[in-house]
Amino acid sequence: MKIIRTPTGHGVQSRLEYRYGGGRYRPVLGYDLTPDQERDEAHRLITIIHLNARGGASPQLKSGHPFNAFAGQYLAFLRSKKLKDLGRPATILAKHLVPFFGSVSLASIQLDQGLRYLEHRRSQKAAEGTIERECNVLLGMLNHAVAIDVLDKNRLVLLPAPQGEKRERVAEPWELWRILRMNSGAIGRMLLLGIQVPLRQQKLIEAHSEWLIQRPDGWWMMPSAGSRLKRVPKSAPVNRLGFEMLHGEERRIRGRFFDQWKDANSFKHRWINACNRAGVQDLHYHDLRHTSLSWLLEAGVDYAVVQRLAGHKIPGMTECYLHLWESRLREAVTILERVTIQKLQAAVNDERCIIESAKSGNLDGRRAVLGSSWAVGRMMEACKSAEDWCRGTESNCRHQPFQGCALPTELPRHIEKQEAALLQK
């Protein structure tokens, strides 16, 4: 194989010189092509030459299906399956796979091109878990092409797709306290809600007032269904603190509770900024879900109940009878509220909660402290009302652990001095 470049009036012409089966082929690849474009187009034409020389190939294989054109067909196929989370494969195809493979024929995609894609994404410093998801979409698309006889076989079956590491990060109480004190009330609400209602981030952002229903034992949330892999519980109990964090300062009658963020991706950047402002490193919002479930297990809640709250699939027939466990689910979120207050109470006097200095922009720092005070205040009020109720109902032993777990009504002196200094600036 040889590529010859010749200047012409239309630009630099790239022509392929190729011999195969006793024949000589000299097709024009295009004009003003980059080396990668020349190589991809040459591979596509060579594949067509081989198929035509062997004979008997289907017209689809001879002509070849361009990758970018078939990507639209594959998305239409996924859409017909009524997938709950179609945004991720659509984004992967539009932003990564189609720009890389372009109009290359599906039949010409070889293992070396797949390896180059892995190198390309790693050079962009993409996470291994992200590359793994992109490879799954790529392989799924090629397998679909094989299933409908557009492609004879998937030549990327042996592609060594990376295996992303599963995060096991659990937030420390002092980290949560710093984020609460250094950021706005909306961030504080999302933080406490992510611990009290251990749903996935996207579901909390989508939370709608119509999802809440009131039952004799309290409020319940009926979130929209999740995907096959990311299961979501049909109903989740909401404790007192979680209910307050959903509504915020003014009780919402209709609409989404967090309509200031369009989706989880828009909130992601806000969360990163909030952690940076508080000096907390490597804490994803999804880690709050790990934290919540870990605190429940630490408090002695049954593993099956924790699985149900998280929406995980429970093996065997146990899941069929969990609708009889509503009282245990309610008890679990009540325990979770108590544990959260105890953890944050212990973190108040932690030296790591000391805020050394405000970041640039004194006005932003002042608003952060004042805004977050609402979220912390509502948490303390919820605890105080629960404590008063427990003291007046001695026969109700199930709520006795609430006694003595309220946060202090006055902040430690070092935090008061920091807030006073920020307000003066």
N, C-alpha and C positions, 0 to 999 in steps of 0.2 A: 504494500500500500504506500502511495506517495501522494502528497498534496502539493500542487503547483499553484503559485500565486502570480497573477498577471495584471498589471495596471491597465485599466480600460477607461472609457469615457464615463462609465457608470460607477466607477470605483475599482477597488482591488478585487479581481475575480479569483475565487478559490475553486480549483478543479481537482477532482480525485482521479488518480491513475491506479487502476486495480486490475489484476489478472486472476481469473478463476475458471476452472474447468475448460481450459483451452481458449477462453474468450478474453477480450480486452475491453475494459469499461472505463469511460472517461466522462462521468457525469459532472455537471457544475454544482458545487455545493452552495454557492451564494456569493454575495458581494460584501466587502468590508466586515468580515466575520472575525470574531475573536478566536484564539486557539481552541478554547473549550467548545465554542459553537461549531467550529470546523470538525472537531473530533466527534461530537455528538451526531452531526449530520452524516459524517462518513460512516459511523457505525450503523446508522439507520439504513443508509443506501446499501451497505454491504450485506446486511441482513436480508433485504429485499432481493438482492442479486442471488444469494444462496438459495432462498426459497424458490425463486423462479427457475434456477438452474436444476433443482431437484425435481420440480414438477409435482403436480398433484396437490399443491398447497391450496387452501381455500382462498377465495378472492379477498377476504378480510385480512388474512395474514400477508398476502402479497402486497396489498396497498398499505397495510399497517395503520393502526389506530394511534393518533398522536396522544401523548400523555395528557396534555392540557384539555383536549376535547373530551377524553374519556373520564376525566376527573368530574366534570359536570354530570355525566351519566351516573357515576358512582354515588355522588351526593343525592341525586334524584332517587336512587335505589334505597339509600339510607333513610331518606325522608319518607318513602313509602312504608318503611318498617315502623314508622311513628316512634323513633327514638326520642327519649326525653331530653338528652343532652347532645344535640346535633351541632352546637356551636363550636365545640372543640375540634372535631374532624374537619369542619368547614374552614376553621382558622388555620389548621395545620396545612391543609391543601393550598389555601390561597396565599399564605405568607411564606411557606417553606418549600413544599414539594413541587408545586407548579413552577415557581420561579427557578428552581434548580434544574428540573428535567425538561421544562419547556415543551416544545413540539416533538420531542423524541418519540419514536414509535415504541409501543409497549413491547413488541417482539425484540427490540434491539437493546432493551435494558438488561445488562449483564451484571454479574456479581461485582466486577471491578467498579462499575458506576455506583453501586450501593455502598461500597467501601469508601469511594470518594465523597459520597454524601455524608457519611459518618465523620470523615476528616473535616469536611466543610463546616459542619455544625459544631464540632469541638473547637475549631479555630475561632468560632464566634462565641466561645465560652458558654455554650448551652449546657444545662444540667443533664446528667446522665438519665434521670427520670424523664425529662422532657424529650430527649432523643429516643428513648424507649417508646414513648407514646406515638411519636412521629413514625417510627419504624412499624408499629402495629397498624397504623392507618395505611402506610405504603403496602405492606404485605396483604392487608385485607382487600385493598383495591385490586392488586394483581390476582389474588385468589378468586375474586369476583369475576375478573376478566376470563380466567380459566373456566369457571363454572358455566359461563354463557357462551363458550366456544369462540371468544374473541382472541384468546391467547392459547397457544398449545400447551405451555407449562409455565410455572412461576420460576424464573431463574434466580430469584433472590431468597430461595428457601433456606439456603445455608448462610444468609447474612447474619453475622454475629452481633445481633442487637444488644445494646448494653442493658444491664439490669440495675435500675435505680434503687438506691437504698431507701428503705422505709424509715421515715422520721419517727423518733421516739422521744422528742423533746417535751419536757414537762416544765411549765413556767414556775418560777419561784415566786412566793407571795410578795417579796420585796420588789420584784420586777413589775408585778401587777400594780402595786401601790404607787410606784414611780410614774407609770403610765397614766394612772388615774389623776395624779396630782399635777402633771405637766401638760395635759391635753384637754381638749374641749369636752363639753358635756356629751356630745354625740359619740365621741370615741369612748368615753367612760361607759355610756349605755351599752355600746356594742361589746365592750370588754366583759362587763358583768353578765350581759345576756348570753354571750358565748360560753360562759361557765355554767349558768343556771339552766340553759336549754341547749344540751349538747348536740345540736343539729349542725349540718355542714354550713359553711359560710354563705354559699349561694342561697340556701333556704332562709337564712336569717335576714339577708338583704331583701329577699322577695316577700318577707312576712307581711301579710295583709290583715286588716282588721276583720275580714270575713273568715279568717282561719280560726279565730277564737270563739269558743263556745263555753258556756258556763254550766257546770254540773253540780250536784249537791256537794261534792267534795272539793270543788274549786274550778279553776279555769283550765281548759285543755286547748291545745293547738292542733289543727288538722292541716298539716302542710301538703303541698302538691306532691304528686308521686315522683319518685326518683328513677334513675336508670337501673338496668339490670345489675350493674356492678356497684353503683353508689346507691344502695338501698336507703329508703327513708321510712321511718315508722309512720303508720297510718294516723296515729294520735300520740301526742306527747304532753304529759302534765306540765303545767307552768306554775311554779311556786310564787310566793308573794313578791319576792325581789325581782324575779324575771318579769312578772306582770308590770311592775313599776318601770323597769328599764325599757319595755316595749313601748309604752305610751309616752314616756318623757314627761316634761313639765306640764303639758296640756294633754288631756285624754283625747285620743284620736277616735273619731266616730267612724270614718270611712277612709279607704285608701291604704297605701303602704305605710309602714311605720318609719322606714328609712328611705324615703323617696329622694333624699339629697344625693344618693348614689344610684347610678343606673343599674349596675350589676356588680358582681364580686370583683371583677378586674379593676373597676374604677375605685372601689374601696381599698384594694390591695395597696395602691400607691399612698393613699392616705394613712394606712396602717404602718407602712414602712417609715414614713415621716414621723409618725407618732412615737415609734420605738426609738428612732434616732434622737428625737428631742429628749426622750427620757433616759438616754444612755443605755438602752437594752439591746443586746446584740443577738442576732440569729433567732428571733422569735417570730414565727409565722402565726397568723390568726388561727389557722387550723390547729396549731399546738394547744390552743385553749380547749379544744375538744378533747385532746389527749389528757390535758390537765384535769378536766372535769371528771372524765371516766376513771382516771387514776385515783383521784380523791375519793370517789365512791367506793372503789375496791379497797382502798386504805381504811375506809370507815366501816368495812365489814358487810357491804351490800352484796347480795348474791350475784354471781357472775352472769346468770341467765337474765336477771333484771337489768344489769348494766348493758348486756347485749341488746336487749329490747329497747332501751332508751336510745342507744346509738343507732338502731336500725339494722344491726348486723343480722345475718341469717343464722338461725339456731337450728342445728341438725336434729333429725328425727321428728317426732310428732309433737315435741314440746311447744313449738311455735303456734300450733293450732289451738292450744288451750291458754295462751297468754292473755286472751281477752278477759279471763277470770282473775287476772293479776292486777287489776287497776289500782286496788288499794296498796299493793306493794310498790307499784310505780310511783304513786303519790307519796308514799313514805320515803322513797329513795330521793325524790327532789326536795323533800322537806329536810332530809339529812344533808343534802348537798348545800342548801342555803345555810344551815348551821355551820357546816365545815368551812364554807367560804368566809363567813364572818370571823370564825376563830382564826383562820389562817391570816386574814388581813389584820386582825387585832394584834397578832404576834409580830407582824411585819412593821407595825407603826413605829416601834422603838428600835428597829434594826438600823444599824449605822449605815448600811448600804442605801437606805432610803433618803439620806441627806443629799439635797440638791446643792451642789457646790456653787454654781453660777448659772444665770440665765443665758440662753443663746442670744445671738444678734436679733434685734427687733424687740425692744422692751414692751411695745404695745401687744405683740403676739403673746409674749410670756404672761403678761397681766391677764389677758383674756383667757388663756389656758387655765390658769389657777382658778379664776372666778367661775369659769364654765364647768370645770370638773368638780367643783365643790357641790353642785347640785346632785350629781350621781352618787357621790359619797354620802351626802346628807340623807338622800332617800334610802340608801342602804341602812344607815344607822336608825332611821325612823322605823323601817320595817322590822328591824331586830328588836327595837324597844317595844313596839306594839305586841310582837310575838312573846316577849318576855313577860309583859304585864298580863297577857292573856293566860299564860301558863301558870303564873302565880295565883290567879283567881280561879283556876280549875284544877284542884289537887287530884281529882279522880282521873284526870286525863294523863296517864303516865307516859303516853307515847311522845308527848311534847315536852317532857321534863328537861331533856338535854338543852333546850333553849335557855334555861336559867343561867345567868351569869356570863353569857357569851356576847353581850352587846359591846359594840365598839365604844370607846370613850367619847363623851360628848364634847370634850375639849381636846384639841390636837396638842402633841408635845411641843415644848417651847421652841426647839430648833426648827420645826416646820412653820410655826407661827412667825418666827423672825424672818425666815426665807420669804414667806408670802408678803410680809410687811415691806421687805426690801424691794421686792418686785413691784409692788404697788407704788412705792415712792418713785421708782425709776420711770 
